[in-house]
Amino acid sequence: MCLNSFSWVWIIMAQATGIVTLFGFLLCCAAPSQTNKERDVDIYSFHINSTVTSRYAITVITSRVANRLNESKEVHFQVKIPKNAFISKFRMTIEGKTYDGVVKEKEVAQQQYSQAVSRGESAGMVSSVGRTLEEFKTSVTVAAFSKVTFELTYEELLQRQHGKYQLLINAQPMQPVADFKIDVYIEESPGISFLEVKGELNTNELVSAVTTSRAGDKAWVSFYPTREQQTKCDVCGENGLNGDLLIIYDAERPKPSGELKASDGYFVHYFAPTDIQRLPKNVVFVIDRSGSMSGRKIEQTRLAMLKILGDLAEDDYFGLIIFDSQVEVWKPELHQATERNLKRAKDFVRMIEVRGATDINAAVLKGVEMINKHPRERSASILILLTDGAPNTGVSDPTRIQANVKEATGGKFPLYCLGFGFDVNFGFLNKMALENNGLARRIYEDSDADLQLQGFYESVATPLLTDVQLNYAGAGNLTQTRFSHYYNGSEIVVAGQITDNSLDTFQTEIIAISKNSEVTYQYSMFRKGLAGVLPQRENSIQRLWAYLTVKQLLEKEVALTGQEKEAAREEALNLSLKYKFVTPLTSMVVTKPQGEDTQVAHKPKEGEKAKQRQHSPASDRRLNSRKSKCGGFGRAACRSFRHQGVMLLASSVSGSDPIHLSDGVFNSQVHRVSPKRRRTKAHARKSSPSAKARLRTSGLSSPPVKKPHVRKASQLPPSTATPPVNDVRFLMSAPGQPKPLCFDLPVASKLRLLMDPSSDFSMNGMLSSKGFRHIALHYKTDHYLVLSTSDIHYYDGLNNVTFLWGQKPTNHETDGVALILRNDEMDVTMGAMRVVFFRHKKDGEMFLWPAVQQQPKNVNIQGIFGKNNLKYEELQGSVIKIKDQEVKATWSTATDYRRSSAPVLGCWLVPYMFVLQGERVDAVSDTDLLS
């Protein structure tokens, strides 16, 4: 029986621009319903206030919590905010004392983080990313009969999409709250054209709790449900509300030249003309059909493309390219979107089947060539790439591909890159798009992927202007002023400083190309006419300018090199520090009451899967009670794991998928380490022999295995199409080879998977009936990593760290080693070697599979997975030749476990001795395995 044992967590989530979700939960071992009485840990006040002034939203979340017990309790505060937002303030008030977060340069904050870890403190205030979410969280101990107030502020510029701005507020406190209020204030001069409130909380039962009002250029939306209403609506229960409000609005646009506002020496200009004829398009779709696109991905792509083709206007011209290791075009030239051509194109789309590798370079260059061969005045050209993987055939170096595409387009039209899923190299796509006046967007593998594709296309489907240039006399420090395209339903925003104070009027000029001619818009205002901002919001335009400048500098930095890149980074950093924004270059350090942890909040980038398991005390216990599974580090190390209580919680990721650490993309992390004194390095090293002993007990080392005899190819028997019952099939792909090879190896083999003597790296594994049961890595002198299907253990010569598969995404970094765990993937970088491990399940059995993502060039890499540069010839009669050996092959299939989606690919099945060319692949001793 558990009495008075409560764990309270308050969570706030957000998605898309201007979305806020609030929920919490209260767990107890045994407790009656407390719907109508005070709770022991009680959220007695729950407020969210969002003020939107000229599209710039500042949101303040305030929660007041009372500990009504006669003992101290830890209260956890978690907030999920829109990806586009910057946190600008965090504050805790406990017993009249205030604790403020301080924004510092990331490297400086990291030092403070490391010092906190060394003192045994939990130092990570970790952010995690879903489709459109980032997570901020902390906790604090509240004394008996005391209260705590949490206050978080974040800022963002709402983006206009499809002709409207949206603000979504989701309420799910999981208990009725006496003082529950959501207030939204919107001010848009010269006026608000329409305002709607939708969502589950705007139902019949709660209609009286929602109020809206408008007066001129202002609007108010409030949601004040009573305690009783919080339990009796369609989306309510004894745990309170669980639903959302969707607030949709747009602003009046009386002047084609836009809306200009200024205050305190800063201005912002919104330009979104609507009374313009649409430009005809020249659009080429470049679609990946490689093997990894199999199943639902290609089905949803077909559905989306059929809908997109149906939406083309008759004066549009279009082209279709599908690619794997080869490039295939529907027609060699762009064709007009007539009814007849569209029907034929749809038939072509329906016939797309998956196969082969991924030659992005050749496919995109073909798309550029098709557009360049079809010049049309007064039209807008667009190139759209959809891929789910990284280039692995043809020109496969991302840097070379980016340079080739940039040279080919010459900046004449934008490239939009859509990355499907999480196997895609998103950082590569993002840079390539930004270098060519476009953008990259992730398409999430979900039931609505086809709608995501259609939604993106709709945002660029109606170009109204091209070559848009905005000029401002007497202004400086401007944000972006040149735009390749302006699309219907969007908005161009430019901000800057008014540098010439002697001017009586402030003038702007917009020059662009429309369907019929070059057009010019001009806008002049007396300086006194620009000062129309209320004193309490007089710095919002300045903050908007800073926000937009930092955003664009961070984007620009991706495409820059050398001194220009450093200058952009330095400017973005200085502005982030000045305006107290938590960005990818800064972190927030939160120092809590004496005796509690210091924490650090980092800004993540794009790239983490949305689905994450909630961390719980139960998972902590599982993490810290591995008495029989101490990770291969001996009894002393096992005690260290349990006593230090290493705990890795939610994380944040940036940029590419799988994440490319060479791009500087790392997760955040949380460690909880007891204040016990850390072991000395000499003491730590004593445990390494025990690590080897543990690996012996887990079956990862073995007596010497007889070296296989490799005969000449003419003597080798032909291979069989189906693997024997006790064999596991391996796939081997190499750049430039049209079809992969595959071979079978017996179960229970102890195998050398990868070995680089030059960097003292080795990776070995034990096969089970489906894949690998255990995999062990060794790097340099003291770094050991052991993966099983249940957990992962890492030892760096000084510290032990334990991970659990399925825990929240996590990052761990140390001397030349980076470990990133996200759901069923473990991304490992050791020196110049990078391997992603996938955990799969088949026929009820869990197993591991490694995918080598990066290895040193011009180095003799040994092992089964070290044959990335294997070259072979395909001769007549299904004969495969490697060097001077030939073998009769059989066309077969294999599951590619090197991808999370595990697609089935066609392959040439050959004996493993033939592929490995006589190289020994058995792990014959402890030395082979771990050193």
N, C-alpha and C positions, 0 to 999 in steps of 0.2 A: 504494500500500500504506500502511496506517495501523497503526503499532505503538504499543502502550501508550496508545491513545487511547480512554479510557472516559468516559462521562457517566453518573453515577449519580443516580437520583431515588428517593426513598422517599415513598410516598403512603399516606395513611390516609383512608378514607372512612367516612361514617356516614349512616344514614337511619332515619327515624322516631324515636320517643322511645327513647333508650337504644340506638342502633345504632352499631356501630363497624366500619369496614372498613379493612383494612390491606393495602396492596400497594405494590410498588415494581418498578422495572425497571432493568436494566443493559444499556447499549448499547455496542457496540464495532464498530469498522470491520472487524476480522478477528481472531477469537480462537477457540481451540478451547473445547470444553465444559469448564467448571471445576466440575463438580458435586462432585467428590470432592477438591478441593484448595482452598487459600485463594485468594480473589480479590484482585485488586489494590486494589479499593475494596470492603471487606467489611463487611456487617452481621453482626457477630459476636454480637450480643445483641439480642433483639427481645421486649419484654415489654409486656403491657397488663394493668393491674390495675383492676378496677371494684368499688367497694364501694357496696352499696345498703343504706342504713339507713333503715328506715321510708319507703320509696319514694324517698328522696333519694339520687341516684347521683352519686358523685364518681369520675371516671375519670382515671387517670394513664397516659399513653403514654410509654414510654421506649425510645429506640433508641440503640444504641452502634455507632459506625462507625469502622473503622480504615482509614487510607490507608497501604497497604503499598508504595507507590511511593517512589522517591527524588526526587519532585518534588511540588510543591503541587497540590492538586486542590480544585475547588469542589464541595461537597456540598449538594444541594437537599433540603429537608424540606417535605413537603406533607401536610396533615391535613384530612380532611373529617369534620365532626362534626354531630350532630343539630341541626336548626334551633332546637329549644327550648332548647339548651344555651347557657350563658355560659362563655366562656373565662375562667379566673380566674388562670392562671399559665402563663408560658412561660420556659424557662431553657435556655441553652446553656453547656456546660462544655468549654473547650478548653485543653489543657495546664495543667490545674489552676486556671484562672481562669474564674469564672462570670459570665455576662452575663444579667441578668434583664430581662424586659419590664416596663414601668411603665405602668399604666392612668391616662390623663389625660382631661380633658374634650375632646370631639371638636374643638372650635375651637382649643384650645391645641395638640393633637396635629397639627392641620392646618397650623398655623404652622410647626411643626418639620418637617413633611413638605415644605412649600414651600421652606424654607431648605435642606433636603437636596437637593431638585431643583435649586435655584439653584447648588449646589456641584457639580452633575453626578453626583449619587448616585442609585441606584435606591432609591426611598424607599417603595414600596408593598408592604405585606404584605397581599395582596388576598384577599377572601372572595368566593366565587361560590356560587350557589344552584341546586340541581336541585329535584326534587320535595320532598326533605326534607333536603337537604345544604347545608352551608356549607364553604367551603374556606379553610384557613389555610396559608400557606407562607412559607418563608424559605430562605436559603442562606448558607453560610459557607465560606471557604477553609480547608482543612486542610493543614497543613504536611506535608512528607515524613515518613513513618514516625510519624505522630501520630494521635491519636484525638479524636473529638468525641462528646459525649453530648447528645441532644435530649430535653427533658422538657416535655410539655404536659399541663395539667390543665384539665378542664372539668366543669361541674356542671349538673345538671338534676333536675327532679321528674318521675318516671315517671308517666304518666297511665294510668288504668285505662280500658280500652276492651273492650267485649264480655266483661266479666267476668274480665279477666286483664291482667297486665303482661307486656311482652315486651322482651327484650334480645337483639339480633342482633349477633354478632361475626363479621365476615368476615375471613379470613386469605388474603392473596395477596402474599407477600413477593417472589415471582419469583426466589428463589434459596433453596436449603436454608440454614437458619440453625442453627448449633451449639447456641445457647442460646435456644430458642424456647418461650415460656410465655405462656399466657393464663389468668388467674385471676379468677374472679368470686366475690365473697362477698356473701351476702344475709342480712340480719337483719330479721325482721318479727315484732314482739311483738304479739299473744300467740301467733302461730304461723304456719306456712306450710301452706296447705291442700293444695296440689299443686305439683309441680315436674316439668317435662318438658324434655328436651334433644333437639332435632331438628336437621336440617340436613345438608348434604352432607359435613361433616367427621365426622359421627357415623355413619359407615358401617362395614362389616365390617372393612375394612383398618385403620381408625383407631380402632376401638372400644376398643382397649387404651390409646389416648392420652387418651381422655375419661374422667374420673372424676367422680362426683357423690356427695355425702354430705349427710345431714341429721341434725340433733340439736336437737330442741325447736324453738326459733324461729330457728334458723340453718341455712343451706345453703351448700354450696361446690360450685363447678363449676370444673374445671381441664382444660386441654388442653395436654399436653406431648408432642408428636410427636418421635420421634427423627429424625435427619438422613435415615436410610434410609426411614422412613415418609413423609417429606415428598416423596418422589419416586416412590412405588409404589402410591398409592391411585388410585381412579377419577378424582378431581379433582386429581391430582398429575402431575408430569412432571419433566423435568430442571431446570425452573425453579422447582420447589418446589410449595407448596400453592396451591390456588385454590378456595376454598369457604367455607361459613359454618356457624356454630353458632347455633341459635335456642333461647334459654332462655325458657321460658314458666312463669309462676307466678302464684299468687294468695295472699292473706293470709286467715287465719281471722278470722271476725267473730262472736264469741260474744254481743256485746251489740248490740241494735238501735240504741242511742243512739250507737254508734260507738266509736272508739279515741282516747284522749286521751294525749298525751305532753308532757312539759315538762322543761326543763333551763335552768339559769342565767337564769331570769326570762322565758323564752320558751316558748310552747306551740304544738302543732299538733293539730288535731282532724280525724280522718278519719271521714266519715259515708257509709255505703253500705248501708242496710238492704235486705234481700232478701225477707223474708217478708211481702210486701205484694201485694195484688191490683192488677193493672194497671188504669190509668184508660183508659176509652174515648177515642178521639181524634176531633177535628174537624180534618181536614187538607185544605188546598187546595194543589194543585200549579200553579204558574204557569210555563209553558214557552214559551221563545222559539222561534219558527219563522221568523224573518227569513231573508233570502237567504243570509246568512253561515253558517247552520246546515246548509247543504246537504251531501250526501255522507254520510260516515261519522258525522259528529256527530249528525245527526237519526236515522240508523239505530240508533246506540248508545243514543240517548235513548229511542227506541221500545222497544228490548229491555229497558232498565232499568225503564221505566214499566210494562211488562207484568208483570215480576217483582214490582215493588213493589205493584201492584194485587192480585196474587195473594196477597200476604202480609198484606193488611188483614184485621182481625178483623171478625166480623159486627156487633159493636156499635160499630164505627167509622163515622163519616160523612165523606164526602170530596167534593171538587170538582175539576174540571179546567178550566184556562184556557190557551188558546194565543193567542199574540199576535205581530203584526208591527207594521205601522202601524195595524192594527185589532185589536180585542180580541174573541175568540170564546170562548164558554163551552160546555162539554158540556151542562150543565144550569144553569139560573139559580140553583138552590139546592143546598145540600149534600144528598147522597143516602146512604142507609144502604148499607153494603158487603154487600148480599145477593148471592147467586150470580147472579141475573138482572141486577142493576145493574152488577156487575163485568164480566159478559160484554159488555154494551153499552158500557161505558167502554173496554174493551180494543179493541173494534171501532173506537171513535172514535180511540184512540191509533194504531192501525194506519193510519189514513187521514190522519194529520198530514203535510202537505206544506209545503215552505219557500216563502216569498215575502216581498216587501216590506221595510220598514224596521223600526225598533226603538222602540216606544213603551212604555218600562218604567213610566213614571208611571201611565198609564191601567190597565195590566195589574195592577200591584201593588195599586192602590187598589180595583180590582174584586175582588181576592182578599180584601182587608180587609173590604169590604162584605159579601161572602158569609159570612165567619165571623161578623161582627157581627149578621147577620140570623138566626144559628142559635145562640142562647145555650143551653147545656146545663150544668146543675149537675153537679159531680163528673165533669168531663171536662177534657181538655187540648186546647187549640187550637194549631195549628201552621201557619205559612205558609212555603212553600218556593218560592223563585224560582230558575230555571235560565236563564241567558243567556250568550251568547258575545260580546256586543258592548257598545257604549256607547249611551246614549239619543240618537237622532238625528231623532226626529219627535215631534210633540205637545209636551209640556213636556220640553225637552231639557237644561235647566240642572240639573246634579247637585245643587246646593245646594237648589234649589226642590223637587226630587223628594224629597230626604231630609226636608225640613221637612214636606212634604205627608204622607209615609208615617208619620212620627213622630206627627203630630197625629191621623192616622186610627186608628192602633193604640192610642194612649193608654196604651201600656205593658201592655196586657192579655194579650198573647201574643207569642211570639218570631217573628222573621223570620229564616230561614236563606237565605243567598244563595250559590248555586253558580255560580262563574265558569268557563265552558268555554273553555279555551285561553288564548292570550296576546294576543288582540285586545281582550279585555274590559278595562274600566276597573275593576280590582280594588280600587283605593283607594276609589272611590265605593261599591262593593258592601260593602266591609269596614265603612266608617263607617255606612252605612245599617243593616247588620245589628247592629252594636254599639249603635246608638241604640235598637234595638228588642229588646234582651235576647237576641239571637241571635249568630251568628257567620257568617263567610264562609269558604268553602273553594274552592280551585281544583280543577277537574277537568281533568286533563292529556289533551291530544289524543294518545291512544295506543290500542293494541288492547284495553286493559282499561278503557276509559272507562266502559263500562256497569257493570262491577264496582265502579268507584270510586263511581258514583252509588248503586248498591245498598248499598255499604258505609256511605256516609254515612247513608242512610235507616235502615239497621239500628241505627245508634247513637241514633236518636231515635224508633224505632218503638214502644218500650214505655215510656211515661211511668208512673211509679209515684206521684209526688207533684207538687203544684203549690204555688206561693206558699210556698216554704221559707224560714223565717227562723230564724237561729241567734243566740242571745243568750249572752253570757258576763259573769258578775258579777265585778267587780274586774279587768277586762282593758281594754287600750287598744291603739291602733295596729293595729287589726284589718284583715286582708284582707277581701275581699268576704264578706258575711254574709247576703245575700239572693239567692235563686235562683228564677227563674220556674218551672223544671221540674227534676225529678230523674228520670233515665232508668235503667232496669234495665241493669246491667253497667257503669255509670259510677261516679264517686265525687266527693263534695263535700269539698273540703279548705279549712279555715280555719286561719290562724295569727295569732299576736299576742303582745303582751307582757302579763305579769301585773303589773299596776300597784299592786294593793293587797296588800302583803306581810303585812298583819296577819291575813289570812284563814287559818283552819285548813283549810278545804276550798275547792276550786276547782270551781265549778258551771257547767254549761252546760244550756241549754234549747233544744230544737228544736220549732218550731211549723210545721205544714204541713197541706195538704188532701189527703186520700186519697180513694179511690173511695166510701167509705161515710160518712166524717165528717172533722171536723178532728182531727188527732192531735197529741199532745205527747210528746216524748221528753225525759227528764231524766237527767243524768249528774253525779254528785258524787264527788270523790276527795279524800282527805286530801293536803295539799301534799307530805308526805313520800313518798306513794305515787307521786308524779310523777317523782321523781328516779331513774329507772332506766336512765340512759344511761352507758355506759362513759366514763371520763375522756378517752380519746383521741378520742372523737367527741362531746364534750360541747357543741361549738358547732355541730353539724350542724343542730339545730333552729333556732338563730338564723339560720344561713345559708339554711335553707329559707324562713324567714319573709322574709328580705331578697329572696331570689330571687322568691318569689311576689308580694311587694309590688311589686317593680320591673315584673314581667310585667303585673300588673293596672293599674298606673299608666300604662304605655305604651299599653295598650288603651284605658283611660279617656280619655287625652289626645286620642285620635283623635276622640272624640265631644264633647269640651268646647270652649269658646271663651273668649276674653278672659282675665281674671285667673285663672279656675279652671284653664284649660289651662296657663298659665304655672306655677301652683303645683304642678300634677301633674308637670310636666316637671322642675321644680327638685327636687322630692322624689325623683323617680326618679334624677336625675343624682347627687344627694348620696349615695344608697344605693349606686349603682353604683361611685362612687369609693371609698366606705368599704370595700366588700367586694371591691373589685378585679375587678368584672365588666366584661367587654367587651360593651356593649349598644349600641343605636342612638345613645345619647347620649355614649358614651365610645369611646376608641381605645387600643390598646396600642402604645407606642413601644418599639422594640427597638434599642438601640445596640450595634453589633457591634465587634469588635476594630478598633484604629486603622487607618485606611486603607480600611476597608470601609463599606458603606452603612448609613445609619440607615433603619429601616423602621417603617411604621405599619400596624397591623391595625384595620380598621373592622368593625363588626357590620352585616351586611346585613339587609334586610327581605325580605318575600316577593315573588317575582315573576320570577325568572330561569328560563329554560328549562334543563332538565336536560342536554340534549345539548350538549357543548362539545368543541371540538377541542383536543387536547393541544398545548401550546406546546413547541417544539423548537428546537434550534440551527439546523436547516434553515430554519425559519420566520423566525428572526432574520436569517439571511443573505438570504432573499428580501426581507425588510422593508427591509434596509439596502443593497440593491444595485440599486435602481431607476434605473439610469443613463439609460435612455431614457424613464422615466416619472417625472418629477420633480414632478408634481402641479400644474403651472401656475404655478410660482413662480420661474421663471428659473434660470439656471445657478448663480448664487450661492446661491439657496435650495436648489437640488438638492444642491450640495456640503454645505450645512448639514444636509440630511436624512441624507446618508450619514455625515457625520463625527460628528454628534451621536448617531446610532444610536437615534433615538426608538423605544422599544419599549413596546407596550401589551399587557398580559397579561390574566390572569383578572380577573373583576370581580364586584361584588355589586350587587344591585338590591333595591329596596323597593317594595312596595305596589301599584302599579297597572299594568295592561297594556292598551294600550301605556303606558309609564311617564309619569306626569303630573308634570313637573318643578315645577309650581306647588304640588304637595303636599310639596315638599321631599324628593323621592325621587331619589337619585343613586347611581351606581355608585362603587365604589372604583377605583383605577387604579394602574398601575405605569409609571413612565417610567425609562428608562435613558439617561442623558445623559452624554457624556464630560466630564471635568473642564475641557475647554477653556473659555476665557472666553466668556460669552454676548455676542452682538452687541449693540451699542447700538441704541436705537430709531431713531436717524437712519440708521444703516447698514441696519437691517431694512427701513425704508420704501423704500430704494432698489430693493429687489427687486420692489416691487409693479408697476412697468411690465413687468417680465419676466413677471409672472403673467399679465398681459393678453396678452403675446406668446405665451405657452404656450397660452392658450385659443384664440388665432387658429389655431395649428397643429393643435389638436384639433378644429377645425370648429365651435366653439361661438359664434363671431361670424361675421358675414357681411355682404356689401353690403346696402344697403337693399332690402327686399322690398316690392313694390307693395302698397299698402293695399287689402284686399279691398273690393269694392263691395257694400254691403248694400242690397237692394231692399225695398220694402214687401212684407209677407207675401203679399198677393194675387198678387204676381208670382213668388214663389219656387216652384220646381218641387217636386213631391212627392219625399220621400226614398225611398231603396231599402233593402231589408231586409238585404242582405249588404254588408259593406264591400268596396270595390274592393281589388284585390290589393295595391296600393301605399299603402293607407290604414291608419291605426291608429284604433281606436274608443275614445272617451272616454265615461265615465259621469259624470253630474252629478246629485247628490241635494241636496235642500233640505228643511229642517225644515217639516213640515206638508203636504208634497206627497206624495200617495199612491204615485206611480210616478216613477222617475227618468227623466231625459232622457238620450239618447246622441247622439253625432255623430262624424263621421269627419274626420280630418286627414291630409294627405299625408305620406308618409315623407320623411326628409331635411329636414324643416322645422326651422328654428331658431326656437324659440318662447319668448315671454315667459310664464312660468308663474305668477308671483306678484310683485306689486310694491306696496310701501307707501311712498310718498314721505315720509310723516310720520315714519317711523322709519328712513329711508334703508336699506330692505331690498329686495333684488330676487332673483329666482330665475328662471333661464333654462335651456332644455334643447334637446338635439338628438335628434330622433326616429330610431329605427332601424325595422326591419320589424315588430317586436313591441312595442317600448316605447321607453324613452330609453336612448341609448348613453352620453351625458354629461349631467350636470346641474351647474350652477354657481350658487353663492349668494354674495352680497355683503352685508355689514352694516356700517353706519357707515363709517369711513374705511379701516380696515386689515384687516378680517376677511374672508377669502376661504375658501370651501369648494368643492372640486371633487370630484365623485363620478363614477367610471367603474364598469364592471362588474367590474373587477379590484381596484381600490384606491380609497382616499379620502385626499385631502390637505387639510390645514387650515393656514392661516397667519393669525396674530393680530396682525401688525405687528411681532412680536418673535421669535416661535418658529414653527418648522415641525413639524407632526405628521403622520405617515403611519399609516393604518390599512389592514389587509387584510381583505377579506371572508372570513369563515370562521375568523378568529382567535378566541381566547377573548373572551367578553363583556368590554367595556371602557368606561370613562368618562373624559371629559376636560372640564374646566371652566376657563373663563377669563372675563374681563370681560363679563358679560351673555350669555355663550354656553355652552351645555352640549351635549356630544356623547355619545351612548350607543350603542355598537355591540354587538349581540347576534346572532350567526350571520348571517342574511340580512336584518337590519333595522338601519337607522341612524336613531336618534331625535335630531333636531336642534332645539334651542331657541335662537333669536336674538332677544333682547328679548321682545316680546309675541307673536312668531310661533313656532309649533311645527309641524314637519313630520316625519313618519316616512317614510323611504325604504325600499322593499322591493326586494330583488333576486329576480327570478323567472327561471325557465328554461322555455322552450317550444320544442319541435322542435329541441332542441340549442342554442338561442341564449339567451344571458344578456341580460337587460335590466333597467332600473330603472323604478320607478314611485313617485311621491310621493303621500302622503296628508296633507292639511292637517288637523291636529288642533286648532289654536288660532290665532286671529288677532284683531287689535284690533276692537272693536265701534265702530260709528258713524264709521268711517273709510272713505274711498273706496279700496278695494283693487282693483287692476287685475290682469289676467292670466287665463289659462284656469282656474286653480284658485282664483280669487278670487270665484267666483260662488256662494258658499254660501247666500246669501239670495235666490236667484232664485225668483220667484213666477210660476206660469203657470196658465192655465185649460185644462181639458180639455172641448172642445165636441163637439157631435154630429158624426158622420162622421169620427172620428179626426183632428179639427182641434185644434191646440194654439195658444193665444193667449198672447203675452207683451206686455204693455203694449198698443200699438195695432197690433201685427203678428200675423198669423195664418198658419199653414202647415199643409199636409196632412202628417200624420205616419204612420209605419208602425210597427206593434208588432213589435219585434225583440228580440234578446238581446245582452248584452255581458258580458265577463269583468271582474269587479271586482278589478282589481289593487291597489286601495287596501287590501286585506286579504291577509294572508300565505296564507290558504287559497284565494284567487282563485276565489270562487264565480261561477257564471254567473247573471245576473239578467235579468229582463225589463225592457224600457225602450222609451220612445217615441223612435224614430230621426228626427232632424230635421237640417237643414243647420246647419253650425257657425256660419255668418254670422247665422242667426236667434237662436241661443243667446247669442252674444257681443254681439249688439245693435250691431254695427258697430265694436266696440272693436278696435284694432290689437293683434295677438298675436304679431307677428314681432319677434325680437330683432335690431334693425337695425344695431347698432354696438357697439363695445367699451363705450361709455358706457352703452348700454341694458343690456348684459350684466353689467357689473361695478360700476357705480356708480349 
